[in-house]
Amino acid sequence: MSRKEVLKIILTFFLIGFISSGIFNVVHSKLKLRNSVTEYSVIDKNYRSSYSTTFMTYIGKSLVPINQYHPEEWSINCQGLDSRNNVQDFKFYVSEEKYNDTNIGDVIYKQ
């Protein structure tokens, strides 16, 4: 292997490491900001009823329908301020009971 090829390999590994490190730092800082929010205000509530979808797929040479069931879903949309006073939006999937007990404008504290 020539010196030029070795340098290309080393440079490639360096670039992969540098890019990976940058991506990790961005993701980590976003998660850290999300975890810094301790108080959320409920701004919206959403309910989605159950439904089914069907898609077609081949099994061997036969076209077969595949049915998929999607259960009911309850969610609340919240906003909170992070440690930098930036508004962060969150969507929490909750139980039916929690959905019914929560009103728009309620404040939820992180436990």
N, C-alpha and C positions, 0 to 999 in steps of 0.2 A: 504494500500500500504506500502510495507516495505521500509526501509531506502535505501537499495541497489537499488530498482527500481526507487526511486526518484532521486538518484544520476545518474543512467543511463539516465534518461530523461533530467536532467540538463546538463550532459555531451554531449548528442546528440544535444541539442539546442545550446550549446556553439560551438561545431564543425561546425554545419550548419552556424551559424553566422560568424565564423572565415573564413570558405571557401568562403562564399558569399562576405565577405568584401575583401578578396584577389582577387576574380574574378572582383569585381567592380573596385578595384584599378588598375588592369592591363588594363582593357578596358578603364577606364578614362584616364590613362597615354598615351595610344595609340591615343585616340581622341585628347588629349591635344597636342601631338606632331604633329598630322596631322594639327591641327588648327594653329600651330606655323609656318607652311610653308607659306610664303607670295609671293613667286616667283616660277613659274613653267616653265620648258622648255618642249616644245612639242617634243616627241621622236618618235611618231608613230600615224597614223590615220587609222581607220577601218570603213568599210562600210559593212553592212549585208543587203542583199535584203530581201524583204518580202517572207514568205513561210508559208505553212500550214502543220500541222501534224494531224494524225488521230490515235485515239486509240479506242479500243473496250472495252465496259463495259456491264455488265448485268443490264437490267431493268426488274425486275421480273425474268422470265425464258428465256427472249429473249436477245440475244447478239446484241447490237446496236453500230454502229460506231459513234464516237464523233469527229467532225472536230474542230480544233482550228487554228485561223489565228494569225500569228506573223508579226507585221508591220516592215517596214524598220527601220534600226537603224544606227546612226552615232555616233562614239565615237572618242575621242582623248586620247592617253596615254601620261602622263606627268611625269616628275621627278622634285623634289625640295628638298632643304636641310632644315631640321628641325633645331630647336634651339640647338641641340647637334651636328650639322653638319653631321647627318646621312642622306643618300639618301632615300627619300620616293617616292614610285611609286603610281600614281593615275590614275584612268580611269574615264573620264567625258563623260557622254552621252549628246550630243549637238544636236541642230537643224541642218537641212541640210544647211541652210544659214551660220551658225557659222562654220560648217565643211568645207564648200567651202572657207570661208574667212581665215581659219587657215592653216599655212604651217608648215612642220617639221622644227624645229629650232626656231620657234617663242617663245617669252617669254610672259607668261601670268601673270599679277599681280593680287593678291587677292584684291578684293574691300571691 
